[in-house]
Amino acid sequence: MDHKIKPLFQIPPGKDFIIDSIFSAKNGITGMQGYGLMPGTKIKLLFTSPSKDPAAYEVMGTVIALRNKDAENIFVSPADPAL
């Protein structure tokens, strides 16, 4: 795995990332596609709740909340390769 690829819950706020892959226990089928979460999609952490779980992400112009247990199965890389 590339050193710049990391789980979604570990990204800093305010920077754009690209979804690299999503892992699921059910034959690779995820409910995440309904939220616009699929490889190649841009995603940005907006803010976390006071308890740090869940967090708000911007995806395709929409804000969604994801718990860390879901975000740990989504792997992203920086949209700007210099990051």
RATA-V586773 format. One record per run of one state. SS is the DSSP state (~ for helix, > for strand, _ for the rest). FROM is the first residue (numbers start at 0). TO is the last residue. If there is no record, write none. Layout:
ss/from/to
SS/FROM/TO
SS/FROM/TO
This chain:
ss/from/to
_/0/4
>/5/6
~/7/9
_/10/14
>/15/21
_/22/29
~/30/34
_/35/40
>/41/47
_/48/53
>/54/58
_/59/60
>/61/65
_/66/66
~/67/70
_/71/72
>/73/77
_/78/82
